[in-house]
Amino acid sequence: MNSAHRTTTIALVAVISLASLAAAQGTRQEFSFIPHHGRANVDVRNVYGSVTVRPGTGRQVVVSASLQSDKVEIDSGQRGNRMQVKSHLLAGSNKDNSRVDYELEVPADSSVTLETSDGTLHAERLHGDLTFNGPSAKVEVRDCNKGHVHVNTMNGPVTLTNVRDGHVEIVTISGVVTLTAVSGPLAEVKTGSGKIIYDGDFGAGGKYRFTTNDGPIEAYIPAIASAIVHASSMFGRVENELPMHALEHTTYTLVQDRNIAGFMGDAASDVELQSHSGTIRIKKKN
């Protein structure tokens, strides 16, 4: 083999090796959109991997996607104010080689829909409507207000922290739901076997409905809270540490350790804690 041929061969091998290394290490892609008018409607549909959304500056939507390999690609498009970004799995893809992690900056009042089958969905400091979907998705919402929060999972945990002045609706089969400093006109959580934990004061004037089949419910409430509380477990127990004034009239017969009906303060909010066979614990928050 002559010198020129050898040099060409080495160069070709180097290019192939670099390409293979880049594919193995993944790539990063960026997209940007500008809403035509009004609020942005952002829809991100992932398969494997996380999606994180934070407020940006101005009215632009900026998407950064980190692709694990060349077994997945990104489809994106915009129609008016609706922007969609979607992970597209290619031949030979699987959970181990097709992860995409998204990071978004959006106008704070955007309506956002996030989806992944396996990964974390995270939103913070927004005040538009938020929707989260995914069978095993871990959902995190922090410091959001004045919007609707809708969550649907099968077994993924759901954590809301400092979410105020909006409607919260969560449905999960077995995921643990933790609400800390969550208050507003409506907070509704439904689980099968998943545990529900509420740590807050139930605000003023809202409706709170937490329901499980056999999952436990724990509510940590300060003594200064203002709420009417109905708690009932058909085949489980109801335990209460807080002093309450008994309601004079109820639509059901009170049975010791099975249900309670009472109010605290000015009874501003309406609280219903219900389970078929799970234990309900109402604990005094220091």
Steps between C-alpha positions, in 0.01 A plus 500: 500500500650837397521801733213694341267199517597435862434865592156493331409177678604639840304820439188303402525282812538815712188657349298183555627473858411862576152453351447186707621679812265793435209263452588317820532822697184651355428840355329822608240680292327833556173639368330834549146617434319831526122498563305696242278665760377437854613210717730226378370143498799267541474123460802273564457126451798297611535122520805442719654784696421818689332829414572815702314828447587839648400856416719682250530861398273660243242308298729245340487124558846341506547122500830321561505124442782264598478180292672191630561343159403493134220254581266791569427827324295812574190607307389858555248740355287807560147598403402839626557504874527121524851359509570126514824313554501122488755220542493266200646153562685338210584140413701329771389741772432394858486646849877473541606682183218744421489742789435867429519766771319827424549839660255777411472870565150631437293813574379463858132503396536220242270198492734200522440128439780257588513125441751223555464129564803486729676807636447819700255772397588823681343848485571803715408869534223493240142629515339341197313168474721192545425142392720199578455148362706183528459150644823505704578869481627678810312830513635808681324838511647783703416867560215519248178696542175611338489214250342157477721200576389165355699182567442143379742218588485129572774451760713812475531720812348849491636790706349849507665772709376855547224481240230760564185662364429239234316176436692180575378164370714188543418141406740210560463128555783435746720807499569688825356854492657766721348848523687764699366854535236435233185711518239640266140467383532125431745223588385150408712185526390147412718191548456126518773374734712813494558699818380862522692744721374855554703755696330840512216710638231440230499871414175691517188415307622201299380144448737214577405142410751220559384147419673161507397137467739342751776760511553702820434872534705725729411866555730728701294805598569793735251561780424845351359349179147596400311208347211257519645148504324179402722191527375148442651155443251220444729215610800693630561735790472876544740656752484867596734709718334837445226653718185552293149622561252226419253561218140490616369335185663252262370292211645180648520324836817568693689186606795520738837456328328476161406861433495848641316822414604829653626849434786727601512878510247667272457186285611686189609198294327169432716190553404140415734210577363166386636148472350156449744317727799726552589675826437874526715699740442866579804631682569828672770699329731686737 
